[in-house]
Amino acid sequence: MSRSNRSSMHVGCPECGATVSGFVPPGPGISTDETNRLRGRETVCDGCGHELEFYFY
């Protein structure tokens, strides 16, 4: 069985309340190392088309 290198996140859309899923890659988390900067991914709500951004380290 294979494991995904991504973790899923689920949040509520601020416009319609539908659940929106986003995927983020594995990472070291918050660190004092300058190479571990805040990153983000865009996604769109399937319910209403609202654009959302997921931020992660």
All heavy atoms as a GROMACS GRO file, in nm:
protein
  430
    1MET      N    1   0.085  -0.118   0.000
    1MET     CA    2   0.000   0.000   0.000
    1MET      C    3   0.090   0.123   0.000
    1MET      O    4   0.186   0.131   0.073
    1MET     CB    5  -0.090  -0.003   0.124
    1MET     CG    6  -0.186   0.109   0.126
    1MET     SD    7  -0.311   0.112   0.258
    1MET     CE    8  -0.276  -0.014   0.371
    2SER      N    9   0.058   0.221  -0.083
    2SER     CA   10   0.138   0.342  -0.089
    2SER      C   11   0.076   0.452  -0.004
    2SER      O   12  -0.044   0.455   0.017
    2SER     CB   13   0.153   0.389  -0.233
    2SER     OG   14   0.029   0.432  -0.282
    3ARG      N   15   0.160   0.542   0.043
    3ARG     CA   16   0.114   0.656   0.122
    3ARG      C   17   0.133   0.781   0.039
    3ARG      O   18   0.229   0.795  -0.034
    3ARG     CB   19   0.194   0.669   0.250
    3ARG     CG   20   0.167   0.557   0.347
    3ARG     CD   21   0.246   0.576   0.470
    3ARG     NE   22   0.179   0.676   0.552
    3ARG     CZ   23   0.223   0.714   0.670
    3ARG    NH1   24   0.333   0.662   0.718
    3ARG    NH2   25   0.158   0.803   0.740
    4SER      N   26   0.043   0.872   0.053
    4SER     CA   27   0.052   0.999  -0.017
    4SER      C   28   0.153   1.089   0.053
    4SER      O   29   0.168   1.085   0.174
    4SER     CB   30  -0.086   1.067  -0.018
    4SER     OG   31  -0.076   1.196  -0.070
    5ASN      N   32   0.220   1.171  -0.025
    5ASN     CA   33   0.313   1.268   0.031
    5ASN      C   34   0.243   1.399   0.062
    5ASN      O   35   0.308   1.498   0.089
    5ASN     CB   36   0.429   1.293  -0.066
    5ASN     CG   37   0.522   1.175  -0.072
    5ASN    OD1   38   0.529   1.097   0.022
    5ASN    ND2   39   0.592   1.162  -0.181
    6ARG      N   40   0.111   1.400   0.055
    6ARG     CA   41   0.035   1.521   0.081
    6ARG      C   42  -0.064   1.497   0.195
    6ARG      O   43  -0.112   1.387   0.212
    6ARG     CB   44  -0.042   1.565  -0.043
    6ARG     CG   45   0.045   1.587  -0.163
    6ARG     CD   46  -0.032   1.635  -0.281
    6ARG     NE   47  -0.143   1.548  -0.316
    6ARG     CZ   48  -0.231   1.576  -0.410
    6ARG    NH1   49  -0.222   1.686  -0.478
    6ARG    NH2   50  -0.329   1.494  -0.436
    7SER      N   51  -0.093   1.602   0.269
    7SER     CA   52  -0.194   1.595   0.374
    7SER      C   53  -0.314   1.676   0.329
    7SER      O   54  -0.299   1.781   0.266
    7SER     CB   55  -0.139   1.655   0.504
    7SER     OG   56  -0.032   1.580   0.551
    8SER      N   57  -0.432   1.629   0.360
    8SER     CA   58  -0.550   1.705   0.322
    8SER      C   59  -0.594   1.795   0.436
    8SER      O   60  -0.579   1.762   0.552
    8SER     CB   61  -0.664   1.612   0.281
    8SER     OG   62  -0.705   1.533   0.389
    9MET      N   63  -0.648   1.909   0.399
    9MET     CA   64  -0.703   2.006   0.493
    9MET      C   65  -0.846   2.033   0.449
    9MET      O   66  -0.874   2.036   0.329
    9MET     CB   67  -0.624   2.138   0.488
    9MET     CG   68  -0.482   2.125   0.533
    9MET     SD   69  -0.385   2.277   0.513
    9MET     CE   70  -0.495   2.410   0.546
   10HIS      N   71  -0.935   2.051   0.544
   10HIS     CA   72  -1.075   2.078   0.514
   10HIS      C   73  -1.117   2.204   0.590
   10HIS      O   74  -1.100   2.211   0.712
   10HIS     CB   75  -1.163   1.961   0.553
   10HIS     CG   76  -1.118   1.831   0.494
   10HIS    ND1   77  -1.143   1.797   0.364
   10HIS    CD2   78  -1.047   1.730   0.547
   10HIS    CE1   79  -1.089   1.678   0.340
   10HIS    NE2   80  -1.030   1.636   0.450
   11VAL      N   81  -1.170   2.301   0.518
   11VAL     CA   82  -1.217   2.425   0.579
   11VAL      C   83  -1.354   2.459   0.521
   11VAL      O   84  -1.392   2.410   0.415
   11VAL     CB   85  -1.120   2.543   0.554
   11VAL    CG1   86  -0.984   2.516   0.616
   11VAL    CG2   87  -1.106   2.573   0.408
   12GLY      N   88  -1.425   2.545   0.591
   12GLY     CA   89  -1.554   2.592   0.543
   12GLY      C   90  -1.538   2.714   0.454
   12GLY      O   91  -1.460   2.803   0.484
   13CYS      N   92  -1.610   2.716   0.343
   13CYS     CA   93  -1.607   2.831   0.253
   13CYS      C   94  -1.673   2.949   0.324
   13CYS      O   95  -1.784   2.937   0.378
   13CYS     CB   96  -1.682   2.798   0.125
   13CYS     SG   97  -1.698   2.939   0.013
   14PRO      N   98  -1.608   3.066   0.326
   14PRO     CA   99  -1.668   3.182   0.393
   14PRO      C  100  -1.790   3.238   0.320
   14PRO      O  101  -1.868   3.312   0.378
   14PRO     CB  102  -1.554   3.284   0.396
   14PRO     CG  103  -1.463   3.244   0.287
   14PRO     CD  104  -1.476   3.096   0.273
   15GLU      N  105  -1.808   3.201   0.194
   15GLU     CA  106  -1.922   3.253   0.118
   15GLU      C  107  -2.047   3.166   0.133
   15GLU      O  108  -2.155   3.218   0.155
   15GLU     CB  109  -1.886   3.262  -0.032
   15GLU     CG  110  -1.782   3.368  -0.062
   15GLU     CD  111  -1.833   3.510  -0.035
   15GLU    OE1  112  -1.949   3.540  -0.069
   15GLU    OE2  113  -1.755   3.588   0.020
   16CYS      N  114  -2.031   3.032   0.119
   16CYS     CA  115  -2.150   2.947   0.120
   16CYS      C  116  -2.149   2.841   0.230
   16CYS      O  117  -2.250   2.772   0.249
   16CYS     CB  118  -2.166   2.879  -0.016
   16CYS     SG  119  -2.044   2.751  -0.052
   17GLY      N  120  -2.036   2.825   0.301
   17GLY     CA  121  -2.029   2.728   0.409
   17GLY      C  122  -1.997   2.586   0.368
   17GLY      O  123  -1.986   2.498   0.452
   18ALA      N  124  -1.983   2.560   0.238
   18ALA     CA  125  -1.949   2.426   0.190
   18ALA      C  126  -1.809   2.388   0.238
   18ALA      O  127  -1.725   2.473   0.263
   18ALA     CB  128  -1.956   2.420   0.038
   19THR      N  129  -1.783   2.259   0.251
   19THR     CA  130  -1.650   2.212   0.290
   19THR      C  131  -1.560   2.213   0.168
   19THR      O  132  -1.594   2.160   0.062
   19THR     CB  133  -1.658   2.069   0.347
   19THR    OG1  134  -1.742   2.072   0.462
   19THR    CG2  135  -1.520   2.019   0.386
   20VAL      N  136  -1.445   2.276   0.184
   20VAL     CA  137  -1.346   2.286   0.076
   20VAL      C  138  -1.223   2.208   0.120
   20VAL      O  139  -1.174   2.224   0.231
   20VAL     CB  140  -1.308   2.432   0.048
   20VAL    CG1  141  -1.205   2.442  -0.063
   20VAL    CG2  142  -1.432   2.513   0.013
   21SER      N  143  -1.173   2.121   0.033
   21SER     CA  144  -1.055   2.041   0.063
   21SER      C  145  -0.935   2.097  -0.011
   21SER      O  146  -0.945   2.135  -0.127
   21SER     CB  147  -1.076   1.896   0.020
   21SER     OG  148  -1.183   1.840   0.091
   22GLY      N  149  -0.823   2.099   0.057
   22GLY     CA  150  -0.698   2.141  -0.004
   22GLY      C  151  -0.590   2.044   0.038
   22GLY      O  152  -0.601   1.976   0.140
   23PHE      N  153  -0.487   2.034  -0.042
   23PHE     CA  154  -0.378   1.943  -0.013
   23PHE      C  155  -0.248   2.020   0.001
   23PHE      O  156  -0.222   2.111  -0.076
   23PHE     CB  157  -0.365   1.838  -0.123
   23PHE     CG  158  -0.484   1.748  -0.131
   23PHE    CD1  159  -0.588   1.777  -0.217
   23PHE    CD2  160  -0.494   1.637  -0.050
   23PHE    CE1  161  -0.700   1.695  -0.225
   23PHE    CE2  162  -0.605   1.554  -0.056
   23PHE     CZ  163  -0.707   1.583  -0.144
   24VAL      N  164  -0.170   1.984   0.100
   24VAL     CA  165  -0.040   2.048   0.123
   24VAL      C  166   0.067   1.940   0.130
   24VAL      O  167   0.043   1.830   0.178
   24VAL     CB  168  -0.039   2.134   0.252
   24VAL    CG1  169  -0.135   2.250   0.240
   24VAL    CG2  170  -0.071   2.051   0.374
   25PRO      N  171   0.187   1.970   0.080
   25PRO     CA  172   0.295   1.873   0.085
   25PRO      C  173   0.352   1.862   0.226
   25PRO      O  174   0.335   1.952   0.308
   25PRO     CB  175   0.399   1.932  -0.011
   25PRO     CG  176   0.376   2.079  -0.004
   25PRO     CD  177   0.226   2.094   0.015
   26PRO      N  178   0.423   1.752   0.256
   26PRO     CA  179   0.485   1.741   0.388
   26PRO      C  180   0.597   1.843   0.400
   26PRO      O  181   0.656   1.885   0.300
   26PRO     CB  182   0.541   1.598   0.389
   26PRO     CG  183   0.561   1.565   0.247
   26PRO     CD  184   0.453   1.638   0.171
   27GLY      N  185   0.622   1.887   0.519
   27GLY     CA  186   0.728   1.984   0.540
   27GLY      C  187   0.776   1.981   0.683
   27GLY      O  188   0.721   1.910   0.768
   28PRO      N  189   0.878   2.060   0.713
   28PRO     CA  190   0.936   2.059   0.846
   28PRO      C  191   0.855   2.136   0.950
   28PRO      O  192   0.883   2.127   1.068
   28PRO     CB  193   1.072   2.124   0.824
   28PRO     CG  194   1.049   2.216   0.709
   28PRO     CD  195   0.950   2.145   0.622
   29GLY      N  196   0.758   2.212   0.908
   29GLY     CA  197   0.681   2.293   1.002
   29GLY      C  198   0.749   2.426   1.029
   29GLY      O  199   0.839   2.467   0.956
   30ILE      N  200   0.708   2.493   1.133
   30ILE     CA  201   0.764   2.624   1.168
   30ILE      C  202   0.905   2.604   1.222
   30ILE      O  203   0.929   2.519   1.306
   30ILE     CB  204   0.676   2.696   1.271
   30ILE    CG1  205   0.537   2.720   1.211
   30ILE    CG2  206   0.740   2.827   1.313
   30ILE    CD1  207   0.438   2.777   1.309
   31SER      N  208   0.997   2.684   1.174
   31SER     CA  209   1.137   2.672   1.213
   31SER      C  210   1.201   2.810   1.203
   31SER      O  211   1.149   2.900   1.137
   31SER     CB  212   1.204   2.573   1.119
   31SER     OG  213   1.340   2.594   1.112
   32THR      N  214   1.314   2.827   1.265
   32THR     CA  215   1.386   2.954   1.255
   32THR      C  216   1.474   2.958   1.131
   32THR      O  217   1.531   3.060   1.099
   32THR     CB  218   1.474   2.978   1.379
   32THR    OG1  219   1.563   2.868   1.394
   32THR    CG2  220   1.388   2.994   1.503
   33ASP      N  221   1.481   2.846   1.058
   33ASP     CA  222   1.559   2.838   0.935
   33ASP      C  223   1.490   2.922   0.827
   33ASP      O  224   1.371   2.905   0.802
   33ASP     CB  225   1.569   2.693   0.891
   33ASP     CG  226   1.656   2.674   0.769
   33ASP    OD1  227   1.710   2.772   0.716
   33ASP    OD2  228   1.670   2.558   0.726
   34GLU      N  229   1.562   3.010   0.763
   34GLU     CA  230   1.504   3.099   0.661
   34GLU      C  231   1.451   3.025   0.538
   34GLU      O  232   1.374   3.079   0.463
   34GLU     CB  233   1.608   3.203   0.618
   34GLU     CG  234   1.628   3.313   0.718
   34GLU     CD  235   1.504   3.399   0.736
   34GLU    OE1  236   1.439   3.435   0.636
   34GLU    OE2  237   1.470   3.429   0.852
   35THR      N  238   1.493   2.901   0.516
   35THR     CA  239   1.446   2.827   0.399
   35THR      C  240   1.305   2.774   0.418
   35THR      O  241   1.240   2.733   0.323
   35THR     CB  242   1.541   2.710   0.365
   35THR    OG1  243   1.543   2.620   0.476
   35THR    CG2  244   1.681   2.760   0.336
   36ASN      N  245   1.254   2.772   0.540
   36ASN     CA  246   1.120   2.722   0.570
   36ASN      C  247   1.022   2.839   0.579
   36ASN      O  248   0.973   2.873   0.684
   36ASN     CB  249   1.119   2.642   0.699
   36ASN     CG  250   1.203   2.519   0.690
   36ASN    OD1  251   1.214   2.461   0.584
   36ASN    ND2  252   1.264   2.481   0.798
   37ARG      N  253   0.993   2.897   0.466
   37ARG     CA  254   0.904   3.013   0.462
   37ARG      C  255   0.759   2.971   0.443
   37ARG      O  256   0.730   2.864   0.393
   37ARG     CB  257   0.945   3.104   0.347
   37ARG     CG  258   1.081   3.162   0.370
   37ARG     CD  259   1.117   3.255   0.260
   37ARG     NE  260   1.253   3.301   0.284
   37ARG     CZ  261   1.298   3.416   0.246
   37ARG    NH1  262   1.222   3.498   0.182
   37ARG    NH2  263   1.422   3.449   0.271
   38LEU      N  264   0.671   3.060   0.479
   38LEU     CA  265   0.528   3.038   0.460
   38LEU      C  266   0.499   3.024   0.311
   38LEU      O  267   0.544   3.105   0.230
   38LEU     CB  268   0.450   3.155   0.520
   38LEU     CG  269   0.299   3.147   0.516
   38LEU    CD1  270   0.250   3.031   0.602
   38LEU    CD2  271   0.238   3.277   0.566
   39ARG      N  272   0.425   2.920   0.275
   39ARG     CA  273   0.387   2.897   0.136
   39ARG      C  274   0.235   2.887   0.129
   39ARG      O  275   0.169   2.875   0.231
   39ARG     CB  276   0.450   2.767   0.085
   39ARG     CG  277   0.601   2.774   0.082
   39ARG     CD  278   0.662   2.647   0.030
   39ARG     NE  279   0.648   2.542   0.132
   39ARG     CZ  280   0.663   2.412   0.108
   39ARG    NH1  281   0.691   2.370  -0.012
   39ARG    NH2  282   0.651   2.324   0.206
   40GLY      N  283   0.181   2.890   0.010
   40GLY     CA  284   0.037   2.882  -0.006
   40GLY      C  285  -0.005   2.816  -0.134
   40GLY      O  286   0.073   2.805  -0.228
   41ARG      N  287  -0.129   2.771  -0.136
   41ARG     CA  288  -0.190   2.711  -0.255
   41ARG      C  289  -0.330   2.768  -0.270
   41ARG      O  290  -0.402   2.785  -0.173
   41ARG     CB  291  -0.200   2.560  -0.238
   41ARG     CG  292  -0.068   2.491  -0.236
   41ARG     CD  293  -0.072   2.372  -0.330
   41ARG     NE  294   0.064   2.326  -0.351
   41ARG     CZ  295   0.100   2.201  -0.340
   41ARG    NH1  296   0.012   2.110  -0.310
   41ARG    NH2  297   0.224   2.166  -0.364
   42GLU      N  298  -0.368   2.791  -0.394
   42GLU     CA  299  -0.503   2.839  -0.421
   42GLU      C  300  -0.594   2.722  -0.456
   42GLU      O  301  -0.550   2.622  -0.511
   42GLU     CB  302  -0.500   2.937  -0.538
   42GLU     CG  303  -0.426   3.065  -0.508
   42GLU     CD  304  -0.425   3.160  -0.626
   42GLU    OE1  305  -0.482   3.127  -0.732
   42GLU    OE2  306  -0.366   3.268  -0.611
   43THR      N  307  -0.721   2.736  -0.422
   43THR     CA  308  -0.822   2.638  -0.460
   43THR      C  309  -0.954   2.713  -0.476
   43THR      O  310  -0.965   2.830  -0.442
   43THR     CB  311  -0.833   2.524  -0.355
   43THR    OG1  312  -0.914   2.422  -0.409
   43THR    CG2  313  -0.890   2.573  -0.224
   44VAL      N  314  -1.052   2.645  -0.530
   44VAL     CA  315  -1.183   2.707  -0.557
   44VAL      C  316  -1.291   2.620  -0.493
   44VAL      O  317  -1.287   2.497  -0.501
   44VAL     CB  318  -1.206   2.718  -0.710
   44VAL    CG1  319  -1.344   2.775  -0.739
   44VAL    CG2  320  -1.100   2.806  -0.774
   45CYS      N  321  -1.388   2.684  -0.433
   45CYS     CA  322  -1.502   2.613  -0.374
   45CYS      C  323  -1.586   2.551  -0.485
   45CYS      O  324  -1.623   2.619  -0.581
   45CYS     CB  325  -1.587   2.710  -0.292
   45CYS     SG  326  -1.738   2.636  -0.224
   46ASP      N  327  -1.616   2.422  -0.471
   46ASP     CA  328  -1.701   2.354  -0.570
   46ASP      C  329  -1.846   2.402  -0.562
   46ASP      O  330  -1.920   2.393  -0.659
   46ASP     CB  331  -1.697   2.203  -0.550
   46ASP     CG  332  -1.563   2.143  -0.588
   46ASP    OD1  333  -1.492   2.201  -0.673
   46ASP    OD2  334  -1.529   2.038  -0.531
   47GLY      N  335  -1.885   2.453  -0.446
   47GLY     CA  336  -2.023   2.496  -0.428
   47GLY      C  337  -2.057   2.629  -0.492
   47GLY      O  338  -2.161   2.645  -0.555
   48CYS      N  339  -1.967   2.729  -0.476
   48CYS     CA  340  -2.001   2.862  -0.526
   48CYS      C  341  -1.891   2.927  -0.612
   48CYS      O  342  -1.911   3.036  -0.664
   48CYS     CB  343  -2.033   2.954  -0.408
   48CYS     SG  344  -1.890   2.994  -0.304
   49GLY      N  345  -1.775   2.863  -0.621
   49GLY     CA  346  -1.667   2.917  -0.704
   49GLY      C  347  -1.578   3.018  -0.633
   49GLY      O  348  -1.490   3.076  -0.695
   50HIS      N  349  -1.600   3.038  -0.503
   50HIS     CA  350  -1.519   3.133  -0.427
   50HIS      C  351  -1.374   3.084  -0.423
   50HIS      O  352  -1.348   2.966  -0.403
   50HIS     CB  353  -1.574   3.145  -0.285
   50HIS     CG  354  -1.506   3.248  -0.202
   50HIS    ND1  355  -1.527   3.383  -0.216
   50HIS    CD2  356  -1.413   3.236  -0.102
   50HIS    CE1  357  -1.453   3.449  -0.130
   50HIS    NE2  358  -1.382   3.363  -0.059
   51GLU      N  359  -1.279   3.175  -0.445
   51GLU     CA  360  -1.137   3.138  -0.441
   51GLU      C  361  -1.085   3.143  -0.298
   51GLU      O  362  -1.112   3.238  -0.226
   51GLU     CB  363  -1.056   3.233  -0.528
   51GLU     CG  364  -1.088   3.220  -0.676
   51GLU     CD  365  -1.006   3.314  -0.761
   51GLU    OE1  366  -0.916   3.382  -0.710
   51GLU    OE2  367  -1.033   3.319  -0.883
   52LEU      N  368  -1.014   3.039  -0.258
   52LEU     CA  369  -0.955   3.031  -0.124
   52LEU      C  370  -0.806   3.002  -0.137
   52LEU      O  371  -0.760   2.947  -0.236
   52LEU     CB  372  -1.019   2.918  -0.043
   52LEU     CG  373  -1.167   2.937  -0.013
   52LEU    CD1  374  -1.249   2.845  -0.098
   52LEU    CD2  375  -1.190   2.911   0.132
   53GLU      N  376  -0.730   3.038  -0.033
   53GLU     CA  377  -0.588   3.009  -0.029
   53GLU      C  378  -0.556   2.935   0.100
   53GLU      O  379  -0.602   2.972   0.206
   53GLU     CB  380  -0.507   3.138  -0.036
   53GLU     CG  381  -0.525   3.212  -0.167
   53GLU     CD  382  -0.447   3.342  -0.172
   53GLU    OE1  383  -0.370   3.370  -0.078
   53GLU    OE2  384  -0.464   3.416  -0.269
   54PHE      N  385  -0.479   2.827   0.088
   54PHE     CA  386  -0.430   2.751   0.203
   54PHE      C  387  -0.285   2.789   0.224
   54PHE      O  388  -0.205   2.783   0.130
   54PHE     CB  389  -0.439   2.600   0.175
   54PHE     CG  390  -0.580   2.547   0.173
   54PHE    CD1  391  -0.652   2.540   0.055
   54PHE    CD2  392  -0.638   2.502   0.290
   54PHE    CE1  393  -0.780   2.490   0.054
   54PHE    CE2  394  -0.765   2.452   0.290
   54PHE     CZ  395  -0.838   2.446   0.171
   55TYR      N  396  -0.249   2.828   0.346
   55TYR     CA  397  -0.112   2.862   0.377
   55TYR      C  398  -0.052   2.760   0.473
   55TYR      O  399  -0.121   2.709   0.560
   55TYR     CB  400  -0.105   3.002   0.442
   55TYR     CG  401  -0.136   3.112   0.344
   55TYR    CD1  402  -0.263   3.166   0.335
   55TYR    CD2  403  -0.037   3.159   0.258
   55TYR    CE1  404  -0.291   3.266   0.244
   55TYR    CE2  405  -0.064   3.258   0.166
   55TYR     CZ  406  -0.192   3.311   0.159
   55TYR     OH  407  -0.220   3.409   0.068
   56PHE      N  408   0.076   2.730   0.454
   56PHE     CA  409   0.142   2.628   0.535
   56PHE      C  410   0.292   2.653   0.536
   56PHE      O  411   0.346   2.726   0.454
   56PHE     CB  412   0.112   2.489   0.479
   56PHE     CG  413   0.144   2.476   0.331
   56PHE    CD1  414   0.268   2.430   0.291
   56PHE    CD2  415   0.052   2.511   0.235
   56PHE    CE1  416   0.299   2.419   0.156
   56PHE    CE2  417   0.081   2.502   0.100
   56PHE     CZ  418   0.206   2.455   0.062
   57TYR      N  419   0.359   2.589   0.632
   57TYR     CA  420   0.505   2.593   0.641
   57TYR      C  421   0.560   2.462   0.594
   57TYR      O  422   0.499   2.361   0.604
   57TYR     CB  423   0.551   2.618   0.785
   57TYR     CG  424   0.531   2.759   0.829
   57TYR    CD1  425   0.417   2.795   0.899
   57TYR    CD2  426   0.626   2.855   0.802
   57TYR    CE1  427   0.398   2.925   0.941
   57TYR    CE2  428   0.609   2.986   0.845
   57TYR     CZ  429   0.494   3.019   0.914
   57TYR     OH  430   0.476   3.148   0.956
   0.00000   0.00000   0.00000
